Amino acid sequence: MQFLRPKFHFTAPRGWSNDPNGLFFDGRNYHLYYQANPEIVSYAQMNWYSMRWGHAVSTDLLHWSQCKDALLPRPPLDGKPDCPWSGSCIVDRENVAGFGRDAVLAFFTSTARGECIAFSLDGGMTFTEYAGNPVVRHNGRDPKVFFHPASGKWIMAVFEMVNYAAFYSSENLRDWRFESRIHGFYECINCFELGGKWVLMAADGSYSVGTFDGHQFEPLTRPQKLFEGTALYAGQCFWGIPEIIVIFWFRLPHLSGAGFLNQMSLPMRLELGAEDRIRILPAVDVPGTMYHSPQKPLTLGSVTIPAAEDIFVVEDEYSVEAFLNGGDRLFAAEKIQ
C-alpha cells in the first residue's frame, strides 16, 4: 500500500508527532515546534518519556520546511528521564530576560525538573538552556507564556494537577511568582485576549470567556467546547501576530505503516461571536466542498458529520475537518482507510 503525505496538513518527516509547541511569528516565518520521536512508528511503541521538540517553518502556514530538532532529551536525573515536554515561545524584543535582544525564549516542561527556559540567539534554530532552571517547580506541565499589557507583567498559564489552570507572573521572565489557580482545565492551557475579553482554554477545546487582570481569571461563561469529536487536542495559538490563530494535534491512531504518525490540524482563526461563543474558521486558503444537511448527519466514507444548515468540508489524505454554519462549530475526524 502506498502512503501519500497530506496535502494541507503538516506531518513529521518520520515517526511520532503530537502537541504543537512554541508557535511564534518572527516577522517573516511562522515557527512550529512539536512533540516528536522519529523512532516511534506505531502507537504500540508509544513512550511519552522519549520526546523532543521537532521544528518546521513556513511563510504561509501551509507549506512547511523541516528544520533540525530544537530541544533534545537530556541524560536521566536522579533516575528520572529528562525530556522536553510541551511549552511555548516568545521573542524577547526588549531583552527583559537578559539573554539578548530579540532572543527567542522557549518555556517547556522538563520531565525531571519542572518548568524550564531555553534561549535562542539565532532566530529559534538552536537553543541553550538557562543555567537557573527550573524556574517553576510544581505538580504540573505545559507552560504558556504571554504578556499582559494592563498589569505590565509576563504571565505563565500552566496546567497543575489534577485539573487546574494556574497563573504565575514575572517582571523579568526568569523569576516567577504564583498568582492564582482555577479548577476545570486539563493540560496544554491556552489563555489569550479575543474581542476585548479573555479566553481560557484546555487541551480538549473546553473554554470559558471571562476577564483576566494579571492575577486571576474570572469566567463569565460556563465551559463550552470549541470542537466536536476526539481527533483534535492540545491546540496552541501563535505569538507575535494580532490575530488568534491556532494549530491542534490531529490524532490518526489507525494510520500505520506510513513511516509517520499523526499530523497537525489546519491553522484556524478564532473570532468571538454572539453570546461569547468562539467561531473557528480556516486561516489558510484550502479547497473544500459546501454541503447542506440540516435534518440528518452527513456521511462521507468512514466519517459521519453532524447535521447542520451549512457544512464546509476540507478533506485530506487521512482527515476531514468540517466547519459548521460559518464556523459556529468544528468537527474533525480521521478517515479510516
C-alpha positions in Angstrom: 0.0 0.0 0.0 1.3 3.4 -1.0 1.1 6.1 1.7 0.8 9.7 0.5 1.6 12.7 2.5 -1.3 15.0 3.4 -1.7 18.0 1.0 -2.7 20.6 3.6 -1.5 19.3 6.9 2.0 19.2 8.4 3.5 15.8 9.2 6.8 14.9 10.8 9.4 13.6 8.3 9.4 10.3 10.2 7.9 8.8 13.3 5.7 10.2 16.0 4.3 13.8 16.4 1.9 15.3 18.9 1.3 18.6 20.7 2.3 21.7 18.8 4.8 23.7 20.9 6.2 27.2 20.9 4.3 28.7 17.9 5.6 32.1 17.0 6.0 34.5 14.1 9.3 36.3 13.6 8.1 38.8 11.0 8.9 36.6 8.1 8.5 32.9 9.2 5.9 31.1 11.2 7.7 28.6 13.6 6.1 25.3 14.5 7.7 23.2 17.2 6.1 20.0 18.2 6.5 16.9 20.3 8.3 14.3 18.3 10.2 11.0 18.3 11.4 9.8 14.9 11.9 6.2 16.2 8.3 5.6 17.1 6.4 4.4 14.0 3.4 2.8 15.6 1.1 3.5 18.5 2.2 0.3 20.2 5.7 1.7 20.6 4.5 4.9 22.4 6.7 6.2 25.1 5.9 9.6 26.5 9.3 9.9 28.2 11.2 10.0 25.0 10.0 13.2 23.4 11.9 16.1 21.8 10.9 19.3 20.1 10.8 18.9 16.3 10.8 22.2 14.3 9.4 23.5 11.0 9.0 26.9 9.4 6.6 28.4 6.9 5.9 31.7 5.2 2.2 31.0 4.6 1.1 28.5 7.3 0.5 25.9 4.5 3.9 24.9 3.1 6.4 23.8 5.8 10.1 23.3 5.7 11.6 21.0 8.2 14.4 22.2 10.5 16.7 20.4 12.9 15.2 19.3 16.2 15.3 22.2 18.6 15.2 20.6 22.1 16.5 17.1 22.8 16.2 14.7 25.7 18.9 15.0 28.4 20.5 12.3 30.5 18.3 11.0 33.3 18.4 13.0 36.5 18.2 11.1 39.8 16.8 8.1 37.9 14.1 10.2 36.2 14.0 10.5 32.4 14.5 14.2 31.4 12.9 15.1 28.1 11.3 18.4 27.0 7.5 18.2 27.1 5.1 20.8 25.8 5.5 24.6 26.1 5.6 27.9 24.3 7.9 30.6 22.8 8.1 34.3 22.9 10.5 36.8 21.3 12.2 39.0 24.0 12.3 42.2 22.0 13.5 44.4 24.9 15.9 41.9 26.4 13.8 41.7 29.5 15.3 38.3 30.5 18.9 39.4 29.8 19.8 36.7 27.3 20.0 39.2 24.4 17.7 41.5 22.4 15.3 39.5 20.2 16.3 36.3 21.9 13.7 33.5 21.3 12.7 32.1 24.7 11.3 28.6 24.8 9.4 27.7 28.0 9.0 24.0 28.4 8.4 21.2 30.9 11.4 19.1 31.9 10.1 15.8 33.0 12.8 15.6 35.7 13.0 19.2 36.9 9.9 21.3 36.2 9.2 24.4 34.1 12.4 25.5 32.3 13.7 28.1 29.9 15.9 27.7 26.8 17.0 30.7 24.7 18.0 31.1 21.1 20.1 33.9 19.6 19.8 32.6 16.0 16.1 33.1 15.5 14.9 29.8 17.1 17.1 27.4 15.2 19.3 26.4 18.2 18.8 26.7 21.9 20.8 27.0 25.1 19.4 26.0 28.5 19.2 28.7 31.2 21.6 27.8 34.0 19.0 28.7 36.6 16.5 26.0 35.5 13.9 25.1 36.7 12.1 28.4 37.0 8.9 26.9 38.4 8.6 23.7 40.5 5.1 22.4 40.8 3.0 19.4 40.1 2.1 20.2 36.5 3.3 20.9 33.0 2.8 22.8 29.7 3.7 26.4 30.3 2.1 29.1 28.1 3.8 32.5 28.4 2.4 35.8 27.3 2.5 39.5 28.1 -0.4 41.1 29.9 -0.5 44.8 28.9 -2.9 46.0 31.6 -0.7 44.8 34.5 2.6 45.2 32.7 3.6 41.6 33.7 4.5 38.4 31.9 2.2 35.6 32.7 2.7 31.9 32.7 -0.6 29.9 32.3 0.2 26.3 33.2 -1.6 23.0 33.9 -1.5 21.9 37.6 -2.7 18.6 38.9 -5.3 17.3 39.0 -7.5 19.6 36.9 -6.4 23.2 37.4 -5.1 26.1 35.3 -2.6 28.1 37.3 -1.1 31.5 36.8 2.3 32.8 37.6 3.7 36.3 36.9 7.1 37.7 36.3 8.8 41.1 35.6 12.0 39.5 34.1 10.8 36.2 32.6 13.2 34.3 34.9 11.7 34.7 38.4 8.1 33.6 38.7 5.5 34.3 41.4 2.3 32.2 42.0 -0.9 34.3 41.4 -3.9 32.0 41.4 -5.5 28.8 40.0 -8.9 27.9 38.7 -10.4 24.4 38.5 -11.7 22.6 35.5 -9.0 23.0 32.8 -6.8 19.9 31.9 -3.5 20.1 30.1 -1.9 22.4 27.5 -3.6 25.6 28.8 -4.2 28.5 26.4 -5.0 32.0 27.6 -5.5 34.9 25.2 -7.4 38.1 24.6 -10.1 37.9 21.9 -12.7 40.5 21.0 -11.9 42.6 24.1 -12.4 39.6 26.5 -10.1 36.9 27.8 -10.4 33.2 26.9 -9.1 30.3 29.0 -8.9 27.0 27.1 -7.8 23.4 27.9 -6.4 20.7 25.6 -9.7 19.2 24.8 -11.1 22.5 23.4 -13.1 23.3 26.6 -13.1 27.1 27.1 -14.6 29.9 29.1 -14.8 33.5 28.2 -14.1 36.0 31.0 -11.8 38.7 32.5 -8.2 38.4 33.4 -6.4 41.1 35.5 -2.9 39.6 35.5 -3.8 37.9 38.8 -6.9 35.8 38.4 -9.2 34.6 35.6 -12.9 35.3 36.3 -15.2 33.3 34.0 -18.3 35.0 32.5 -19.5 31.8 30.8 -19.8 28.2 31.6 -17.2 25.9 29.9 -18.2 25.0 26.3 -16.5 23.1 23.6 -14.7 24.6 20.6 -14.9 21.4 18.5 -16.7 18.1 18.3 -15.1 14.7 18.0 -11.9 13.4 19.6 -9.3 13.9 16.8 -8.1 17.3 17.9 -6.1 18.0 21.0 -3.6 20.4 22.6 -4.1 23.5 20.4 -1.8 26.4 20.8 -2.0 30.0 19.4 0.8 31.9 17.7 2.8 34.5 19.5 3.7 37.7 17.5 0.6 38.2 15.4 -2.5 40.3 16.1 -5.0 37.6 15.2 -5.6 34.4 17.3 -4.5 31.5 15.0 -4.3 28.1 16.5 -2.9 24.7 15.4 -4.0 21.4 17.0 -2.5 18.0 17.2 -4.6 15.9 14.9 -4.6 12.3 16.0 -4.5 9.5 13.4 -4.5 6.3 15.5 -5.4 4.0 12.6 -2.5 5.2 10.4 0.2 2.5 10.4 2.9 1.6 8.1 3.3 5.0 6.6 6.6 5.8 8.5 5.0 8.8 10.2 2.2 9.1 12.8 -0.4 11.8 13.3 -0.4 15.3 11.8 -1.2 18.9 12.7 -4.6 20.4 12.0 -5.2 23.2 9.6 -4.2 26.5 11.1 -7.5 28.0 12.3 -8.6 31.6 13.1 -10.7 32.2 16.2 -13.2 35.1 16.5 -15.5 36.0 19.3 -19.1 35.7 18.2 -22.6 36.2 19.6 -23.3 35.2 23.2 -19.5 34.9 23.8 -19.2 31.8 21.7 -16.0 31.4 19.7 -16.2 31.0 15.9 -13.5 28.9 14.2 -12.5 29.0 10.5 -9.6 28.0 8.3 -6.7 30.5 8.5 -5.4 29.3 5.1 -6.9 29.2 1.7 -7.6 25.5 1.0 -10.1 23.8 -1.3 -13.2 22.5 0.2 -16.8 21.5 -0.5 -20.0 23.1 0.8 -22.8 20.7 1.8 -26.4 21.4 3.1 -27.7 18.8 5.5 -29.9 20.4 8.2 -32.0 17.3 9.0 -29.6 14.4 9.2 -25.9 13.7 9.6 -23.7 13.9 6.5 -21.8 10.7 5.8 -18.6 10.9 3.8 -16.9 7.5 3.5 -16.0 6.4 7.0 -16.8 9.8 8.6 -20.2 10.9 9.8 -20.5 14.7 10.3 -23.2 16.2 12.5 -26.2 17.7 10.8 -26.0 21.5 10.0 -27.5 24.0 7.7 -24.2 24.7 6.0 -21.1 22.4 6.2 -17.8 23.4 4.7 -15.7 20.3 4.4 -11.9 20.1 3.9 -10.7 16.6 3.1 -7.1 15.4 3.0 -5.5 12.0 2.7 -6.3 10.9 6.2 -8.6 13.5 7.7 -11.8 15.5 7.5 -12.4 19.0 9.0 -15.9 20.2 8.8 -16.8 23.9 9.6 -20.5 24.0 10.5 -22.7 27.1 10.0 -19.9 29.5 9.1 -17.6 28.4 11.9 -20.1 28.2 14.7 -18.9 24.6 15.3 -16.0 22.4 14.1 -16.0 18.7 13.7 -12.8 16.8 12.9 -12.2 13.1 12.3 -9.7 10.6 10.9 -10.6 8.9 7.6 -10.3 5.2 8.1 -8.5 3.7 5.1 
